[in-house]
Each structure stands twice: as C-alpha cells, then as structure tokens.
Amino acid sequence: MTKPTSLSVTMSIFLAVASAQAADWPAWGGSDPGRNMVSLETGLPESFKPGEKSPTGDGMMPGTTENVRWVAKLGTLICGNPTIANGRVFVGSDDASLQSDTRLKRTKGGMVWCLDEKTGQVIWRLAVPARPKDRLPDNAHYGQQNMGVCSAPAVAGNRAYVVTNAAEILCLDVKGQTDGNDGTFTDEAHYIAGDKKPPVVLEKTDGDIIWKYDLVDELGICPHDVAACSVLLDGNILYCTSANGVNHEHTFCLRPEAPSFIALDARTGKLLATDTENLGHRMWHCLWSPPTIGVVNGKKLVFFGGGDGICYAFEALKEVPTKPVHFKKVWSFDCLPPNYRDPMGDGKPFNYYIGDKRKKYSTNTDDGTFLGPSELIGSPVFHEGRVYCTVGQDPMHGRARGILNCIDASQTGDITHSGCIWSYQGIERTIGSVAISDGLLFTSDLAGRVHCLDVKTGKPYWVHETSSEDWSTPLVADGKVYVGTKKKLVVLAASKEKKLISEINLGSSAYATPVVANGTLFVCSQSYLWAVQKGAKLVTTPAPVTAAK
C-alpha cells in the first residue's frame, strides 16, 4: 500500500474539517432547535459588492459584483428568511413576479420559492393567493397580505413546511411538480388560481402541496396583519403559533377561546395538541413568535412567546397521540416589569395602543423613551439551560423601551421572580431575537442599535448605532456579526471590543436575517437574494420563471 504523503494527510485533515463545518441551514435558527443564530462555518467574506442592476430588471450585471456567486430577483418584498437543505434554497416573498406570468396577474398574495443552491436557478415556486374577506371572521384586520410569505420554510427530508400569507400551514414536496402531484392534496390548480377563479394549467415549475392545515377554518382563529411564524419540527411533530389576533379596531380579540399554540402531525397535518392558556382574553395584538425547543434536566421543553408579554414552557410531546391533547405547562415568565404593564402607576386599565405613534391620542414621540407593554415577537432562544427573550411591537407602532430577559429554564410554576437570572433594559423594542457565541450575546433593536452583552451577566460591552431601522436578528459566523437594516448590511466583529468591519448598500431594505450554509452567506434585500462567497464571480443571472403561453 502506498504510504500517504504529508500533503495528502494535510488535505485529508483539511477536507475533514471543512466537511464538519459545512452544513445546511434547514430552518429558522439553522440546525439548532434552540433558534440560536450562529454558524460554525469559516472563510466567509467581510464584504461584497451587490452589483449593478441588469437593464432587463432580472438581476445584476456580470462583472459588477464581487464575492457573489449568483443573485436572484424574487418579487418586490422579501420578509421571510431563506433556508437551505439538500442543494436547494427555500424562501418566501410577495407575488409581484406573477405580473410576468401569463396565467395569473396579481400583486396581493405571496410566493414560496425553491432555487438551486449552486446556481440560483428556479426549480419551482408556489403562488399563494391572498385570503379573501369572505374567508375571514367579520371585522378582522388582515390587510397586510401584500407582505407575502413571511415564514422561513423548515425542511426535513423531502418535505418543506411553511406558514403562508393566507394563514395556512403547508407541507410541500421539495421536488415540486417535477416528479408529479404527490400527497393527499391534489388541487393545486385551483389553489394557485385563487378562490372563484378558473384553475390554472399546472407546470413542472409549480409547487406541490402534500397537505394543508387552515388555521382559520380548523382552529377558529382571527388572524391579524400577517401570519409570520416559522414552524418548529421535532421528528414527526410540528409546533406553531396559531396567528390569532385582535379585531380591526384593535380593541379586543375576536376569537378569544381559540388556541394560541398547537402541534400537528408533520406527516399528515392532523392536529395533535393545543394550549389552554386563553391568551385571547389578554393578548394585545397578535401571535407571531416562532417556538423553540430544548432539553432541561433530561426533559424536552417547548418554549412559546405569548402575545401577552409572557414566555411559556410546555412539555414537548413524547410521541404522536391517538387523539388531540392539551399541552402541560411547566413554567411561565412575565417578561414585562410592573412599570411596563402599568406605566402610570395607578393600577387602572391601560390602552396598549397609546404606544402606537400613528394614533392621534398616542403619547409616543418615537424617540425610544415611551414606556409601555409589548409582546414577544422574536423567538425565545434556548442556550445552555437558559432562555433569552426580547419584547417588541409591530414596527409600524414606532420606537419605545424594550427589555431582554435571561431566564433559568430549570424551574417550575410562575418563575417571573425566581427564574430571572438577569434583565437588560438598555434595549428598545425589537422583533428580532438573539445570537450567542463564545460567551457573548448579540441582539439588535428597532432603532438599529446592535448590542453586545456578556451572556452570563447581561453586562453590556458595547452598543453600535447603525442609524437605520432594523427588523432582523443578528447572525454570528466566522468571527463576524451580520446585521440587516433598512439601509444596509452591517458587518461587525464578534468580540468584546467594538469594531465595524464593513457596510454594504444593498439598494433597498433588508428585512430578512442573513444565513450561512455550506460556505455561502445568503443575504436578502427587499427584492433580491444574493449567494455570497469569497472569491466568487457572477457569470450569469438566473433566468426568470416563465409560464406556458
């Protein structure tokens, strides 16, 4: 047998290390069910040049980019975060691209995209029509469906799961219609066309729905604004918030008895479990927070951020029950101090929307000083036996004071006082969560400030002002912190000392959180998705999908 040379040994070690680091990003939070936005990959670029727009409007011109492998134009609004699995990229957007589809012309609903990870070419896409008023409860406020699909698809094997703009949970075939129409749902032709419209002619570039669970029809909820939860998969069990919310006048929940947190059979879409917390009687706005899972003292718990400002821990289902059951609550933690819930200090009822800068009666001057209640919108992040929760409101309500709590997940009951390890009140409202790496915690707020804290104590090391509104969660990878804002992508050093590495102008707002998979950084602007890789050169622009004439 030939003796291996030192070069071959070195290459073997290098490839083994590279293989260990390279990984898919199959769900919100990657492969970490604790939703910690951290990647172990290295060799990522500190910056990139997005390029100059093509005259055809389909992408960027080759030769004008730097460190870009491909870029794809995906409508006019991308709020959902991309996920990557098995050589494919999945992402949600609005459906503005249907203007070029001869079968359909609309700009109100959403779109789920499946792209080739290497080239950015479209493999398939699923058009999701807006939910019409006659399929909503009377006096519902659900007019933001033009934001499209805001959920990050979760991928497991040959299935992808996503919450749509129409308040549904869909299980999709990752191959789309390329291998035929699979599953129990076979009426994609009518689904894509929309209610009361003739069916389309299905093509191989259309998505394939395996099963559909309608949150309104099945649970009796009333959605508000958008349905934006990213589902959590645990084997054959899928966890999700119900998207229940308040009425058009923002005065009360129309369906207070409807569940707030559910579990479905990921194989069939069958309902497995619901909560019994009756959040509908005390929620302020709606339910958006993606759930999290973690093992505490040998027991698997699921963490749910409530629309009442409380974080809940339930026992995870150990197996698929034969009939629906109720979740067993392990603990609850009120993320809001008393002065947030009762800022006037008189114990009288308090109007949540006085903190909405758009209201004529609001006292919120949008300078970050307003004090009042908020709910959990970002994911509760589980890391090493602790849960980290931020609070916030709909970004349209404006800036105000927030809070970040570190919770001991090992306790039981009402642990609002006993379970608080530390609280940080230097943060404003946020709809993002946190990223934890090497003893440091990174988070950002709506005002565009990036905060670096000691994860054990909550002590702040630094705060960086981006001077731009931020809807995303920081991503930590390769010693860097990537933060998307409405003006630029900001790259900072992931260290105790503040260091700005670069700022990249994407040409429009970045609402989605950047992610890393297999040596590539995936960055979304309002309209484009870039595959960013050190040394890569853009050769061609992925061709747009065209429908049959």
Phi and psi in degrees as a GROMACS rama.xvg file:
@    title "Ramachandran Plot"
@    xaxis  label "Phi"
@    yaxis  label "Psi"
@TYPE xy
-69.2277  132.014  THR-2
-73.5776  129.622  LYS-3
-66.4989  139.991  PRO-4
-78.1125  164.809  THR-5
-62.2939  -31.7575  SER-6
-67.4216  -42.3403  LEU-7
-67.3073  -37.2094  SER-8
-63.8199  -44.9204  VAL-9
-60.4002  -43.5799  THR-10
-64.7802  -37.1554  MET-11
-63.7496  -43.3623  SER-12
-63.7148  -43.4795  ILE-13
-60.5643  -45.5974  PHE-14
-66.5621  -36.3696  LEU-15
-64.6479  -43.2039  ALA-16
-65.1618  -44.6306  VAL-17
-61.4934  -40.313  ALA-18
-64.7032  -38.6479  SER-19
-67.9826  -32.3146  ALA-20
-83.6872  -38.511  GLN-21
-67.7481  131.385  ALA-22
-157.307  153.995  ALA-23
-70.3888  169.08  ASP-24
-128.298  79.9968  TRP-25
-83.0303  -4.38  PRO-26
-158.085  172.667  ALA-27
-59.2051  121.408  TRP-28
92.9349  4.10695  GLY-29
72.7518  -135.305  GLY-30
-91.9182  1.57937  SER-31
-92.619  110.522  ASP-32
-67.727  -10.6504  PRO-33
-78.253  -4.54022  GLY-34
65.6714  28.5095  ARG-35
-81.4147  119.043  ASN-36
-83.1392  70.0544  MET-37
-133.879  136.449  VAL-38
-118.425  143.466  SER-39
-90.5311  2.23473  LEU-40
-72.592  153.078  GLU-41
-125.586  176.309  THR-42
77.1184  21.3405  GLY-43
-85.3729  146.619  LEU-44
-69.1491  148.996  PRO-45
-79.7853  -20.6223  GLU-46
-157.316  171.745  SER-47
-158.489  160.665  PHE-48
-104.231  116.232  LYS-49
-63.2016  -29.0308  PRO-50
104.037  175.465  GLY-51
-102.378  138.267  GLU-52
-64.0173  139.826  LYS-53
-68.3414  143.711  SER-54
-57.5419  -26.1852  PRO-55
-79.4197  -13.1477  THR-56
80.1931  10.3714  GLY-57
-91.9894  -17.2126  ASP-58
179.284  -149.04  GLY-59
-108.845  155.098  MET-60
-80.3365  128.592  MET-61
-55.8345  142.144  PRO-62
92.3652  -9.84347  GLY-63
-106.55  -2.75572  THR-64
-105.556  169.255  THR-65
-145.527  132.048  GLU-66
61.4404  33.3069  ASN-67
-121.991  122.596  VAL-68
-83.6  -43.9891  ARG-69
-156.89  162.163  TRP-70
-142.099  137.075  VAL-71
-126.041  138.324  ALA-72
-90.8851  127.244  LYS-73
-129.227  63.67  LEU-74
86.8288  -151.736  GLY-75
-122.144  -1.85972  THR-76
-153.08  115.802  LEU-77
-115.114  109.346  ILE-78
-109.09  -24.8725  CYS-79
-76.5908  148.462  GLY-80
-89.0369  139.767  ASN-81
-70.3671  150.596  PRO-82
-129.845  152.887  THR-83
-133.688  128.215  ILE-84
-156.268  135.717  ALA-85
52.4513  43.6815  ASN-86
79.5572  12.4034  GLY-87
-131.301  148.89  ARG-88
-112.04  130.656  VAL-89
-118.741  134.339  PHE-90
-157.928  150.093  VAL-91
-104.117  155.546  GLY-92
-156.924  -174.018  SER-93
-78.8924  -177.783  ASP-94
-110.981  28.6642  ASP-95
-60.3339  -25.7425  ALA-96
-65.4376  -14.7214  SER-97
-69.5457  -9.58357  LEU-98
-60.8615  -24.664  GLN-99
-97.4075  3.82108  SER-100
-93.8121  119.442  ASP-101
-67.8101  -17.6685  THR-102
-81.3393  -33.0406  ARG-103
-138.837  144.95  LEU-104
-139.779  102.567  LYS-105
-157.894  157.767  ARG-106
-139.651  47.6628  THR-107
-123.425  -27.3476  LYS-108
-96.129  -147.83  GLY-109
-132.065  178.294  GLY-110
-147.234  136.212  MET-111
-108.511  124.855  VAL-112
-107.851  143.668  TRP-113
-125.32  115.557  CYS-114
-116.358  156.614  LEU-115
-72.8768  127.193  ASP-116
-63.1466  -34.3146  GLU-117
-77.8721  -38.5174  LYS-118
-113.951  -19.2781  THR-119
81.803  -0.312817  GLY-120
-64.1417  142.08  GLN-121
-73.9109  124.861  VAL-122
-89.9346  -48.2588  ILE-123
-158.884  167.657  TRP-124
-148.893  149.524  ARG-125
-119.053  116.276  LEU-126
-80.7075  129.415  ALA-127
-113.922  108.271  VAL-128
-64.6461  153.155  PRO-129
-65.125  149.268  ALA-130
-78.8777  120.932  ARG-131
-71.361  160.198  PRO-132
-61.4125  -32.2519  LYS-133
-74.0091  -4.02128  ASP-134
-111.471  22.1936  ARG-135
-125.038  154.593  LEU-136
-61.6146  150.14  PRO-137
-58.9021  139.801  ASP-138
70.8732  20.7483  ASN-139
-77.425  148.945  ALA-140
-112.941  92.48  HIS-141
-137.058  55.5331  TYR-142
-102.621  10.5812  GLY-143
-102.842  26.9135  GLN-144
-69.3242  -13.0279  GLN-145
-69.7888  -7.42555  ASN-146
-74.6005  -13.1344  MET-147
79.5293  -157.426  GLY-148
-81.6448  111.198  VAL-149
-97.3545  -4.7507  CYS-150
-84.0512  141.722  SER-151
-83.6608  118.803  ALA-152
-59.8075  141.295  PRO-153
-106.828  128.459  ALA-154
-115.87  131.9  VAL-155
-141.383  115.221  ALA-156
62.0901  -125.552  GLY-157
-99.3374  21.3635  ASN-158
-127.096  144.668  ARG-159
-125.979  138.332  ALA-160
-121.673  133.3  TYR-161
-149.571  146.391  VAL-162
-93.4673  128.334  VAL-163
-96.0351  168.943  THR-164
-65.1981  -17.029  ASN-165
-91.2186  13.9771  ALA-166
61.9084  49.8907  ALA-167
-128.528  156.028  GLU-168
-106.429  123.093  ILE-169
-112.042  139.658  LEU-170
-104.702  121.201  CYS-171
-115.827  148.651  LEU-172
-77.6763  123.492  ASP-173
-64.1423  -17.1966  VAL-174
-90.3124  -6.09944  LYS-175
62.4104  -149.815  GLY-176
-84.3458  5.22444  GLN-177
-63.7312  -25.5469  THR-178
-113.772  24.3238  ASP-179
94.907  178.311  GLY-180
-94.4216  104.99  ASN-181
-102.987  169.591  ASP-182
85.5656  178.694  GLY-183
-78.7779  -20.9901  THR-184
-91.6026  120.787  PHE-185
-127.955  13.1898  THR-186
-110.711  42.9139  ASP-187
-60.4505  -29.4984  GLU-188
-60.1982  -40.9987  ALA-189
-78.2767  -39.5362  HIS-190
-58.7999  -49.641  TYR-191
-63.8721  -38.5771  ILE-192
-66.4002  -36.3009  ALA-193
100.138  164.644  GLY-194
-59.381  140.463  ASP-195
62.0365  24.9181  LYS-196
-124.545  151.037  LYS-197
-64.4216  147.251  PRO-198
-64.1346  150.364  PRO-199
-83.9445  168.221  VAL-200
-89.7891  115.718  VAL-201
-66.0942  143.29  LEU-202
-125.227  166.207  GLU-203
-66.4843  -19.2782  LYS-204
-89.1448  7.75415  THR-205
-91.8937  156.5  ASP-206
-76.9758  162.139  GLY-207
-122.628  114.386  ASP-208
-86.9598  125.491  ILE-209
-84.5333  -49.822  ILE-210
-149.769  159.363  TRP-211
-131.24  132.861  LYS-212
-120.388  114.207  TYR-213
-88.7207  113.792  ASP-214
-66.0386  -30.817  LEU-215
-76.1563  -51.6442  VAL-216
-69.6746  -38.8569  ASP-217
-83.7202  -35.5514  GLU-218
-106.409  -14.1776  LEU-219
74.4334  26.7122  GLY-220
-82.3698  168.855  ILE-221
-121.986  104.345  CYS-222
-70.3566  158.158  PRO-223
-133.408  130.115  HIS-224
62.6276  -82.6457  ASP-225
-140.946  158.561  VAL-226
-101.927  112.951  ALA-227
-126.335  6.76919  ALA-228
-68.3515  142.697  CYS-229
-102.311  122.921  SER-230
-68.1757  158.146  VAL-231
-113.558  126.923  LEU-232
-105.78  133.344  LEU-233
-135.707  88.6148  ASP-234
65.5582  -124.213  GLY-235
-88.2988  7.38257  ASN-236
-111.952  132.08  ILE-237
-114.148  128.11  LEU-238
-109.977  144.063  TYR-239
-161.282  150.487  CYS-240
-75.3671  161.931  THR-241
-89.9171  -11.1312  SER-242
72.0831  15.3068  ALA-243
-66.2691  148.619  ASN-244
-157.311  -169.501  GLY-245
-91.0507  177.191  VAL-246
-81.7157  -178.023  ASN-247
-62.8499  -35.1918  HIS-248
-83.4481  -0.72882  GLU-249
59.7006  39.0098  HIS-250
-110.4  -30.516  THR-251
-162.425  164.609  PHE-252
-81.4423  125.477  CYS-253
-68.4608  -30.866  LEU-254
-124.968  68.6095  ARG-255
-65.3202  -22.2247  PRO-256
-87.1659  -8.83031  GLU-257
-69.0778  148.184  ALA-258
-66.4189  157.113  PRO-259
-106.427  -25.6237  SER-260
-138.431  133.19  PHE-261
-136.812  164.967  ILE-262
-130.258  139.182  ALA-263
-122.508  158.082  LEU-264
-76.1709  116.472  ASP-265
-63.7175  -20.9174  ALA-266
-81.2364  -33.9821  ARG-267
-122.192  -19.1164  THR-268
83.3575  8.75573  GLY-269
-71.9471  138.833  LYS-270
-70.0474  129.532  LEU-271
-110.368  -37.3517  LEU-272
-156.754  152.777  ALA-273
-137.885  160.36  THR-274
-87.1671  168.722  ASP-275
-128.525  32.0144  THR-276
-84.7715  -12.0445  GLU-277
54.7394  44.4816  ASN-278
-62.4457  -24.6486  LEU-279
-59.3911  -20.9248  GLY-280
-85.4963  -9.06816  HIS-281
-141.763  4.41119  ARG-282
-72.6136  152.638  MET-283
-95.7629  -36.1999  TRP-284
-136.091  -76.4731  HIS-285
-166.209  -177.568  CYS-286
-115.465  117.049  LEU-287
-129.37  -22.6626  TRP-288
-63.6919  123.374  SER-289
-69.4796  133.377  PRO-290
-73.8187  167.172  PRO-291
-136.407  158.431  THR-292
-136.862  149.432  ILE-293
-165.021  159.931  GLY-294
-99.844  124.617  VAL-295
-127.399  120.836  VAL-296
51.8224  41.2869  ASN-297
79.5205  0.20516  GLY-298
-114.837  133.588  LYS-299
-82.988  125.357  LYS-300
-118.639  149.574  LEU-301
-112.129  132.013  VAL-302
-109.356  131.656  PHE-303
-128.768  125.427  PHE-304
-88.6811  118.02  GLY-305
-88.5159  157.264  GLY-306
-79.2467  8.84807  GLY-307
-111.476  10.3079  ASP-308
82.4472  10.7114  GLY-309
-114.362  138.889  ILE-310
-96.6099  132.604  CYS-311
-116.042  145.346  TYR-312
-119.655  124.139  ALA-313
-115.796  153.025  PHE-314
-66.6838  131.074  GLU-315
-69.5432  149.986  ALA-316
-68.2113  130.712  LEU-317
-79.7399  -25.5737  LYS-318
-156.297  170.208  GLU-319
-77.164  115.612  VAL-320
-72.742  157.856  PRO-321
-75.3709  -25.502  THR-322
-142.742  158.706  LYS-323
-57.1606  141.087  PRO-324
-125.966  173.502  VAL-325
-101.595  142.847  HIS-326
-64.9607  146.493  PHE-327
-98.0745  116.971  LYS-328
-75.572  133.666  LYS-329
-99.276  -46.0392  VAL-330
-155.814  166.331  TRP-331
-138.937  148.763  SER-332
-137.944  119.525  PHE-333
-78.7474  112.737  ASP-334
-77.8858  -5.3912  CYS-335
-109.934  123.925  LEU-336
-62.4734  159.221  PRO-337
-54.7095  -36.6867  PRO-338
-73.0326  -15.8587  ASN-339
-77.7762  -40.5813  TYR-340
-75.8698  -28.9428  ARG-341
-134.778  69.1666  ASP-342
-64.1404  -23.0364  PRO-343
-80.8674  -18.7473  MET-344
73.2102  15.9401  GLY-345
-109.707  0.495278  ASP-346
73.5498  5.65096  GLY-347
-86.9799  158.826  LYS-348
-54.2174  141.501  PRO-349
-122.585  130.277  PHE-350
-79.9569  111.368  ASN-351
-54.2637  -37.1278  TYR-352
-83.1607  3.10137  TYR-353
-68.403  -15.0495  ILE-354
-90.1946  3.952  GLY-355
-92.3475  110.819  ASP-356
-58.4632  -19.3875  LYS-357
-80.4196  -19.7123  ARG-358
-75.3407  139.153  LYS-359
-62.3708  -31.7495  LYS-360
-88.2311  -0.227328  TYR-361
-67.6745  143.113  SER-362
-102.812  11.5936  THR-363
-83.5627  114.598  ASN-364
-88.4979  5.64725  THR-365
61.3601  34.4768  ASP-366
-113.665  8.3356  ASP-367
88.8426  1.2266  GLY-368
-97.1303  -14.9461  THR-369
-60.4133  136.225  PHE-370
-115.24  123.606  LEU-371
-173.838  -177.374  GLY-372
-76.0868  154.065  PRO-373
-143.439  166.868  SER-374
-112.296  179.249  GLU-375
-91.897  120.616  LEU-376
-113.21  -44.0652  ILE-377
-71.6854  163.326  GLY-378
-68.5051  140.107  SER-379
-68.1653  122.021  PRO-380
-95.1666  125.858  VAL-381
-99.1287  127.604  PHE-382
-152.38  117.67  HIS-383
50.4894  50.4285  GLU-384
83.1467  1.8867  GLY-385
-121.001  153.748  ARG-386
-117.925  133.984  VAL-387
-116.169  121.898  TYR-388
-124.917  129.722  CYS-389
-102.925  164.548  THR-390
-130.099  157.399  VAL-391
-175.564  -174.732  GLY-392
-133.341  174.289  GLN-393
-46.9734  127.683  ASP-394
-54.8988  -26.8578  PRO-395
-67.1607  -16.5811  MET-396
-75.1579  -16.3687  HIS-397
97.4834  -179.366  GLY-398
-78.878  155.885  ARG-399
-174.302  173.336  ALA-400
-70.4486  140.564  ARG-401
-120.56  -165.34  GLY-402
-162.761  146.892  ILE-403
-121.069  122.906  LEU-404
-110.982  140.105  ASN-405
-108.51  120.757  CYS-406
-115.443  135.817  ILE-407
-76.5822  111.302  ASP-408
-81.4472  0.145196  ALA-409
-89.8095  -4.33121  SER-410
-92.6021  179.245  GLN-411
-135.8  159.192  THR-412
83.7378  -155.254  GLY-413
-80.7112  106.405  ASP-414
-108.935  24.9086  ILE-415
-54.3717  -40.121  THR-416
-96.7311  -48.5261  HIS-417
-70.2825  -26.5569  SER-418
-94.1326  -0.67198  GLY-419
-82.4033  112.419  CYS-420
-83.3057  -46.2325  ILE-421
-161.005  159.321  TRP-422
-131.564  143.561  SER-423
-122.733  115.885  TYR-424
-104.514  13.3284  GLN-425
-82.8657  3.67117  GLY-426
-106.832  149.001  ILE-427
-91.5115  -177.213  GLU-428
-53.2461  145.893  ARG-429
-149.63  152.074  THR-430
-108.318  3.46896  ILE-431
-96.0854  176.525  GLY-432
-117.115  -149.28  SER-433
-124.605  162.226  VAL-434
-128.9  132.113  ALA-435
-123.026  127.039  ILE-436
-153.97  132.296  SER-437
52.6384  43.9953  ASP-438
79.2831  3.63216  GLY-439
-115.997  142.765  LEU-440
-115.243  132.302  LEU-441
-120.308  134.27  PHE-442
-150.313  164.647  THR-443
-139.05  158.949  SER-444
-120.516  174.648  ASP-445
-59.2642  -31.8581  LEU-446
-69.5854  -12.543  ALA-447
93.0878  22.1082  GLY-448
-97.2551  129.747  ARG-449
-98.0137  128.458  VAL-450
-112.931  134.961  HIS-451
-116.438  120.705  CYS-452
-123.83  158.73  LEU-453
-74.9717  121.663  ASP-454
-67.2046  -25.6384  VAL-455
-80.8947  -34.6185  LYS-456
-114.716  -18.1601  THR-457
80.1367  5.84057  GLY-458
-68.8737  129.384  LYS-459
-78.7908  133.474  PRO-460
-91.086  -42.0378  TYR-461
-162.213  161.807  TRP-462
-132.452  127.907  VAL-463
-109.231  129.338  HIS-464
-92.475  113.779  GLU-465
-87.9114  -14.0104  THR-466
59.4367  33.9838  SER-467
-154.441  135.53  SER-468
-58.1335  140.528  GLU-469
-128.103  125.413  ASP-470
-107.841  -1.95154  TRP-471
-101.954  179.536  SER-472
-109.4  137.543  THR-473
-62.0282  144.564  PRO-474
-111.247  130.111  LEU-475
-107.356  125.061  VAL-476
-159.483  137.214  ALA-477
56.6858  39.6959  ASP-478
72.6811  14.0737  GLY-479
-127.976  155.01  LYS-480
-115.585  118.733  VAL-481
-102.486  126.238  TYR-482
-131.138  123.365  VAL-483
-91.9458  133.071  GLY-484
-128.617  178.802  THR-485
-74.3701  -9.14378  LYS-486
-114.625  -28.3967  LYS-487
-166.641  166.844  LYS-488
-95.3139  123.941  LEU-489
-106.497  132.83  VAL-490
-118.869  121.988  VAL-491
-121.442  160.402  LEU-492
-76.9207  136.709  ALA-493
-85.0109  72.546  ALA-494
-145.459  169.059  SER-495
-68.3955  -24.8135  LYS-496
-95.7975  131.76  GLU-497
-71.7069  128.931  LYS-498
-146.438  118.085  LYS-499
-83.9047  121.361  LEU-500
-90.4622  -48.6104  ILE-501
-162.96  163.227  SER-502
-134.923  127.463  GLU-503
-116.377  122.939  ILE-504
-82.2652  114.885  ASN-505
-89.6448  -4.42955  LEU-506
90.5664  -14.0965  GLY-507
-164.075  178.043  SER-508
-64.9201  147.529  SER-509
-111.668  100.591  ALA-510
-88.4951  -26.5316  TYR-511
-89.9722  153.927  ALA-512
-79.6547  132.003  THR-513
-63.7647  151.142  PRO-514
-136.062  163.247  VAL-515
-125.374  135.761  VAL-516
-150.282  129.643  ALA-517
52.2722  46.252  ASN-518
79.816  8.26255  GLY-519
-124.972  136.598  THR-520
-94.6216  126.988  LEU-521
-107.469  120.036  PHE-522
-124.801  131.735  VAL-523
-109.616  138.736  CYS-524
-102.486  -163.342  SER-525
-66.8378  -28.1253  GLN-526
-125.53  -20.4349  SER-527
-120.304  153.205  TYR-528
-122.254  122.339  LEU-529
-104.796  138.116  TRP-530
-100.133  106.604  ALA-531
-103.552  124.41  VAL-532
-144.53  136.477  GLN-533
-58.9428  126.498  LYS-534
81.8905  -3.84491  GLY-535
-73.6878  149.978  ALA-536
-125.82  134.066  LYS-537
-73.9988  120.636  LEU-538
-97.2626  -51.59  VAL-539
-137.12  161.808  THR-540
-94.5995  131.245  THR-541
-55.2285  135.516  PRO-542
-70.2975  140.629  ALA-543
-71.7397  157.006  PRO-544
-73.3229  136.568  VAL-545
-125.248  139.014  THR-546
-87.1899  165.14  ALA-547
-65.1989  142.335  ALA-548
